[in-house]
Amino acid sequence: MPVKDTAEYLHECLDSILDQTYTHWELIAVDDGSSDNSFSILQEYDKKDKRVIALQNPEPSLLKALRFGYAHSSGELIHRMDSDDKMPEYKLQTMYEAYTSVPSHFHPVLITGGTEYFSDEGPVGDGFKRYDKWLMDVANDNSHAIEVYKECVIPSNCWLVHRSDFDKIGGFEPSTFPEDYDLCFRFIEGSMTIIGLPKVLHHWRDRSDRISRNWDVYKDNRFFELKVDYFFKINRDNNRPLVLWGAGKNGKDLAKLISKKESKYHWICDNDKKIGKDIYGTKLQHFELLKELISPQIIIAVASPDGQKEILQELENRGKIKGKDYWFFA
């Protein structure tokens, strides 16, 4: 658990870990150059419970704190925690029991589940509520590999894997941003059996000063470059025609990235004002072009819920399968 200036929330976080019904754990808590009294709080818990190990990161940065903590851990099963969040008391027990009940022929395996936002500053935003619901739906359907291009399907603070499997996919070593979404893709790329538990396993705190609200690198949270890179690693079949659906800002930004990977692809939409135009060297065509293409792979850049529903219905009517023939990137 990396810790950075979260003294205000740290007692609540640590107490939720101490209250776990599963008791055979160790917590490697790494202070990452805090300017408040976070480290003294960690030391306090270190002294009163031998399972808590308080360390200071010699080279402050989030990834280095994760690497430093992991290097000092000894557990067989690995889990990451955020220092301003809370665990429901059943979290570790539930994940451990789920992991140990999976037959060996399904390994390597990863356990994940649902989350729930909370806030001390007022009502939780609708966007966070939608994400919580979506994560629960993904967990319920075990559709992580299908939905991964839409948003991060494995929350940074809600996964459990064996140490050896974690090491095989590179652990915390890659420096790709954002580190949690990159790790999510690597879990899938590593052919892990992902088991989603349709149960709230983590309470994460929304606060006005959280880094995802304030760091410039999070201003564009579509992470298209990361998504396109992994699509070409994991799902792209060069024997099938590639199609981009959508000519708005998302479509144009994705087109720039796709053209760096593949010079010839099809770009479709239903906007009469754009059909026939040449953008970035590719002519926009009507989506009826799909009738002429044999087994296309379709990247959908349309973000509006109504637009997505219409496209989903169109593709289902054509017998296309989500995660095999098409993927939503927005």
RADA-V63562 format. One record per residue. N is the residue number from 1. PHI is phi in whole degrees, 0 to 359 (* if undefined). OMEGA is omega in whole degrees, -180 to 180 (none if undefined). BURIAL is I if it has 9 or more other C-alpha atoms within 8 Angstrom, else O. Layout:
n=N phi=PHI omega=OMEGA burial=BURIAL
n=N phi=PHI omega=OMEGA burial=BURIAL
This chain:
n=1 phi=* omega=174 burial=I
n=2 phi=285 omega=-177 burial=I
n=3 phi=230 omega=-179 burial=I
n=4 phi=218 omega=174 burial=I
n=5 phi=54 omega=179 burial=I
n=6 phi=241 omega=-178 burial=I
n=7 phi=306 omega=-178 burial=I
n=8 phi=300 omega=-175 burial=O
n=9 phi=247 omega=-167 burial=I
n=10 phi=292 omega=178 burial=I
n=11 phi=300 omega=-179 burial=I
n=12 phi=297 omega=178 burial=O
n=13 phi=297 omega=-177 burial=I
n=14 phi=295 omega=178 burial=I
n=15 phi=297 omega=179 burial=O
n=16 phi=293 omega=177 burial=I
n=17 phi=283 omega=178 burial=I
n=18 phi=296 omega=-178 burial=O
n=19 phi=276 omega=-178 burial=O
n=20 phi=299 omega=178 burial=I
n=21 phi=290 omega=171 burial=O
n=22 phi=274 omega=-169 burial=O
n=23 phi=250 omega=-174 burial=O
n=24 phi=268 omega=-178 burial=O
n=25 phi=226 omega=168 burial=O
n=26 phi=231 omega=178 burial=I
n=27 phi=247 omega=174 burial=O
n=28 phi=263 omega=-176 burial=I
n=29 phi=258 omega=-173 burial=I
n=30 phi=249 omega=175 burial=I
n=31 phi=287 omega=-173 burial=I
n=32 phi=254 omega=178 burial=I
n=33 phi=75 omega=-179 burial=O
n=34 phi=296 omega=176 burial=I
n=35 phi=261 omega=176 burial=O
n=36 phi=258 omega=-176 burial=O
n=37 phi=264 omega=180 burial=I
n=38 phi=304 omega=-176 burial=I
n=39 phi=293 omega=179 burial=I
n=40 phi=295 omega=176 burial=O
n=41 phi=294 omega=177 burial=I
n=42 phi=299 omega=179 burial=I
n=43 phi=297 omega=178 burial=I
n=44 phi=301 omega=-180 burial=O
n=45 phi=286 omega=176 burial=I
n=46 phi=302 omega=-177 burial=I
n=47 phi=287 omega=-175 burial=O
n=48 phi=267 omega=179 burial=O
n=49 phi=216 omega=-175 burial=O
n=50 phi=294 omega=179 burial=O
n=51 phi=282 omega=180 burial=O
n=52 phi=263 omega=-180 burial=I
n=53 phi=242 omega=-178 burial=I
n=54 phi=264 omega=-179 burial=I
n=55 phi=229 omega=173 burial=I
n=56 phi=242 omega=-179 burial=I
n=57 phi=287 omega=-179 burial=I
n=58 phi=290 omega=-180 burial=O
n=59 phi=229 omega=-173 burial=O
n=60 phi=306 omega=171 burial=I
n=61 phi=175 omega=-175 burial=O
n=62 phi=302 omega=-178 burial=O
n=63 phi=297 omega=179 burial=I
n=64 phi=293 omega=176 burial=I
n=65 phi=293 omega=178 burial=I
n=66 phi=296 omega=179 burial=I
n=67 phi=295 omega=-179 burial=I
n=68 phi=296 omega=179 burial=I
n=69 phi=295 omega=-179 burial=I
n=70 phi=297 omega=179 burial=O
n=71 phi=296 omega=-179 burial=O
n=72 phi=261 omega=-180 burial=O
n=73 phi=270 omega=-180 burial=O
n=74 phi=230 omega=-176 burial=O
n=75 phi=290 omega=176 burial=O
n=76 phi=281 omega=180 burial=O
n=77 phi=254 omega=-172 burial=O
n=78 phi=246 omega=179 burial=I
n=79 phi=215 omega=178 burial=I
n=80 phi=250 omega=179 burial=I
n=81 phi=231 omega=175 burial=I
n=82 phi=253 omega=-167 burial=I
n=83 phi=280 omega=175 burial=I
n=84 phi=251 omega=-177 burial=I
n=85 phi=257 omega=179 burial=I
n=86 phi=223 omega=172 burial=I
n=87 phi=260 omega=165 burial=I
n=88 phi=296 omega=-171 burial=I
n=89 phi=299 omega=-178 burial=I
n=90 phi=265 omega=-170 burial=I
n=91 phi=302 omega=-175 burial=I
n=92 phi=295 omega=179 burial=I
n=93 phi=299 omega=-179 burial=I
n=94 phi=296 omega=-179 burial=O
n=95 phi=291 omega=180 burial=I
n=96 phi=296 omega=-179 burial=I
n=97 phi=296 omega=178 burial=O
n=98 phi=295 omega=-179 burial=I
n=99 phi=297 omega=-175 burial=I
n=100 phi=287 omega=179 burial=O
n=101 phi=269 omega=-178 burial=O
n=102 phi=278 omega=179 burial=I
n=103 phi=303 omega=-174 burial=O
n=104 phi=300 omega=-177 burial=O
n=105 phi=287 omega=176 burial=O
n=106 phi=267 omega=-179 burial=O
n=107 phi=283 omega=4 burial=I
n=108 phi=288 omega=-175 burial=I
n=109 phi=231 omega=175 burial=I
n=110 phi=231 omega=177 burial=I
n=111 phi=255 omega=175 burial=I
n=112 phi=217 omega=-178 burial=I
n=113 phi=185 omega=-176 burial=I
n=114 phi=270 omega=180 burial=I
n=115 phi=227 omega=178 burial=I
n=116 phi=214 omega=177 burial=I
n=117 phi=282 omega=171 burial=I
n=118 phi=217 omega=-179 burial=I
n=119 phi=209 omega=174 burial=I
n=120 phi=267 omega=-173 burial=O
n=121 phi=255 omega=-178 burial=O
n=122 phi=139 omega=-178 burial=O
n=123 phi=299 omega=176 burial=O
n=124 phi=287 omega=-178 burial=I
n=125 phi=296 omega=-179 burial=O
n=126 phi=298 omega=179 burial=O
n=127 phi=298 omega=178 burial=O
n=128 phi=292 omega=178 burial=I
n=129 phi=296 omega=178 burial=I
n=130 phi=296 omega=180 burial=O
n=131 phi=295 omega=177 burial=O
n=132 phi=302 omega=-179 burial=I
n=133 phi=295 omega=-180 burial=O
n=134 phi=297 omega=178 burial=O
n=135 phi=300 omega=179 burial=I
n=136 phi=295 omega=178 burial=I
n=137 phi=297 omega=179 burial=I
n=138 phi=297 omega=179 burial=I
n=139 phi=297 omega=-178 burial=I
n=140 phi=295 omega=-178 burial=I
n=141 phi=266 omega=-172 burial=O
n=142 phi=51 omega=-176 burial=I
n=143 phi=256 omega=-174 burial=I
n=144 phi=300 omega=-178 burial=I
n=145 phi=291 omega=180 burial=O
n=146 phi=281 omega=-172 burial=I
n=147 phi=265 omega=-170 burial=I
n=148 phi=298 omega=-178 burial=I
n=149 phi=278 omega=178 burial=I
n=150 phi=280 omega=175 burial=I
n=151 phi=207 omega=180 burial=O
n=152 phi=293 omega=-174 burial=I
n=153 phi=270 omega=179 burial=I
n=154 phi=237 omega=-177 burial=I
n=155 phi=302 omega=-176 burial=I
n=156 phi=301 omega=-174 burial=I
n=157 phi=248 omega=-175 burial=I
n=158 phi=214 omega=175 burial=I
n=159 phi=213 omega=178 burial=I
n=160 phi=221 omega=180 burial=I
n=161 phi=221 omega=174 burial=I
n=162 phi=284 omega=-178 burial=I
n=163 phi=304 omega=-178 burial=I
n=164 phi=295 omega=178 burial=O
n=165 phi=289 omega=177 burial=I
n=166 phi=297 omega=179 burial=I
n=167 phi=295 omega=-178 burial=O
n=168 phi=297 omega=-179 burial=O
n=169 phi=266 omega=175 burial=I
n=170 phi=100 omega=176 burial=O
n=171 phi=51 omega=-180 burial=I
n=172 phi=266 omega=-173 burial=I
n=173 phi=289 omega=-179 burial=O
n=174 phi=300 omega=-180 burial=O
n=175 phi=254 omega=-179 burial=O
n=176 phi=293 omega=179 burial=O
n=177 phi=254 omega=-8 burial=O
n=178 phi=283 omega=-171 burial=O
n=179 phi=296 omega=-178 burial=I
n=180 phi=286 omega=179 burial=I
n=181 phi=289 omega=176 burial=I
n=182 phi=299 omega=179 burial=I
n=183 phi=297 omega=177 burial=I
n=184 phi=303 omega=178 burial=I
n=185 phi=297 omega=-179 burial=I
n=186 phi=292 omega=173 burial=I
n=187 phi=301 omega=-179 burial=I
n=188 phi=287 omega=178 burial=I
n=189 phi=300 omega=180 burial=O
n=190 phi=281 omega=176 burial=O
n=191 phi=58 omega=177 burial=O
n=192 phi=284 omega=170 burial=I
n=193 phi=282 omega=-177 burial=I
n=194 phi=262 omega=-179 burial=I
n=195 phi=248 omega=179 burial=I
n=196 phi=265 omega=177 burial=I
n=197 phi=260 omega=-178 burial=I
n=198 phi=284 omega=-176 burial=I
n=199 phi=210 omega=178 burial=O
n=200 phi=290 omega=-179 burial=I
n=201 phi=249 omega=-178 burial=I
n=202 phi=208 omega=174 burial=I
n=203 phi=251 omega=179 burial=I
n=204 phi=249 omega=-170 burial=I
n=205 phi=271 omega=170 burial=I
n=206 phi=266 omega=178 burial=I
n=207 phi=215 omega=-172 burial=O
n=208 phi=295 omega=-177 burial=O
n=209 phi=256 omega=178 burial=O
n=210 phi=292 omega=-172 burial=O
n=211 phi=296 omega=-179 burial=O
n=212 phi=292 omega=176 burial=O
n=213 phi=268 omega=-168 burial=I
n=214 phi=242 omega=180 burial=O
n=215 phi=284 omega=-179 burial=O
n=216 phi=301 omega=-176 burial=O
n=217 phi=294 omega=179 burial=O
n=218 phi=264 omega=-177 burial=I
n=219 phi=299 omega=173 burial=O
n=220 phi=259 omega=-175 burial=O
n=221 phi=266 omega=176 burial=O
n=222 phi=279 omega=177 burial=O
n=223 phi=51 omega=-176 burial=O
n=224 phi=297 omega=-178 burial=I
n=225 phi=299 omega=178 burial=O
n=226 phi=297 omega=-178 burial=O
n=227 phi=297 omega=-179 burial=I
n=228 phi=295 omega=179 burial=I
n=229 phi=303 omega=-178 burial=O
n=230 phi=284 omega=176 burial=I
n=231 phi=299 omega=-180 burial=I
n=232 phi=288 omega=176 burial=I
n=233 phi=279 omega=-168 burial=O
n=234 phi=261 omega=-168 burial=O
n=235 phi=245 omega=-174 burial=O
n=236 phi=292 omega=175 burial=O
n=237 phi=248 omega=-175 burial=O
n=238 phi=293 omega=177 burial=O
n=239 phi=274 omega=-179 burial=O
n=240 phi=244 omega=178 burial=I
n=241 phi=294 omega=-180 burial=I
n=242 phi=258 omega=-178 burial=I
n=243 phi=233 omega=172 burial=I
n=244 phi=250 omega=-178 burial=I
n=245 phi=247 omega=178 burial=I
n=246 phi=126 omega=-175 burial=I
n=247 phi=241 omega=176 burial=I
n=248 phi=277 omega=-179 burial=O
n=249 phi=299 omega=178 burial=O
n=250 phi=300 omega=-179 burial=I
n=251 phi=298 omega=-180 burial=I
n=252 phi=295 omega=180 burial=I
n=253 phi=292 omega=177 burial=I
n=254 phi=290 omega=179 burial=I
n=255 phi=301 omega=179 burial=I
n=256 phi=300 omega=-178 burial=I
n=257 phi=286 omega=180 burial=I
n=258 phi=296 omega=-178 burial=I
n=259 phi=296 omega=176 burial=I
n=260 phi=284 omega=-179 burial=O
n=261 phi=264 omega=-172 burial=O
n=262 phi=210 omega=-173 burial=O
n=263 phi=284 omega=-177 burial=O
n=264 phi=243 omega=176 burial=O
n=265 phi=212 omega=-180 burial=I
n=266 phi=257 omega=-178 burial=I
n=267 phi=235 omega=-174 burial=I
n=268 phi=234 omega=176 burial=I
n=269 phi=196 omega=177 burial=I
n=270 phi=238 omega=-179 burial=O
n=271 phi=267 omega=-176 burial=O
n=272 phi=301 omega=-179 burial=O
n=273 phi=288 omega=-177 burial=O
n=274 phi=255 omega=-179 burial=I
n=275 phi=299 omega=-179 burial=I
n=276 phi=97 omega=179 burial=O
n=277 phi=282 omega=177 burial=O
n=278 phi=260 omega=180 burial=O
n=279 phi=234 omega=-179 burial=O
n=280 phi=56 omega=176 burial=O
n=281 phi=86 omega=179 burial=O
n=282 phi=235 omega=-178 burial=I
n=283 phi=274 omega=177 burial=I
n=284 phi=286 omega=-178 burial=I
n=285 phi=233 omega=178 burial=I
n=286 phi=289 omega=-177 burial=I
n=287 phi=295 omega=176 burial=I
n=288 phi=297 omega=175 burial=O
n=289 phi=305 omega=-179 burial=I
n=290 phi=304 omega=179 burial=O
n=291 phi=298 omega=-175 burial=O
n=292 phi=270 omega=-175 burial=O
n=293 phi=266 omega=179 burial=O
n=294 phi=267 omega=175 burial=O
n=295 phi=51 omega=-180 burial=O
n=296 phi=288 omega=169 burial=I
n=297 phi=255 omega=-169 burial=I
n=298 phi=242 omega=173 burial=I
n=299 phi=261 omega=-176 burial=I
n=300 phi=257 omega=-175 burial=I
n=301 phi=256 omega=-178 burial=I
n=302 phi=284 omega=-175 burial=I
n=303 phi=259 omega=-174 burial=O
n=304 phi=294 omega=-180 burial=O
n=305 phi=304 omega=180 burial=O
n=306 phi=294 omega=178 burial=O
n=307 phi=298 omega=179 burial=I
n=308 phi=295 omega=179 burial=I
n=309 phi=297 omega=179 burial=O
n=310 phi=295 omega=180 burial=O
n=311 phi=294 omega=179 burial=O
n=312 phi=301 omega=179 burial=O
n=313 phi=296 omega=179 burial=O
n=314 phi=300 omega=-178 burial=O
n=315 phi=289 omega=177 burial=I
n=316 phi=295 omega=177 burial=I
n=317 phi=297 omega=179 burial=O
n=318 phi=271 omega=178 burial=O
n=319 phi=79 omega=180 burial=O
n=320 phi=280 omega=-176 burial=I
n=321 phi=247 omega=179 burial=I
n=322 phi=296 omega=-179 burial=O
n=323 phi=88 omega=176 burial=I
n=324 phi=243 omega=-178 burial=O
n=325 phi=250 omega=-178 burial=I
n=326 phi=210 omega=-178 burial=I
n=327 phi=218 omega=174 burial=I
n=328 phi=271 omega=180 burial=I
n=329 phi=254 omega=-179 burial=I
n=330 phi=214 omega=none burial=I
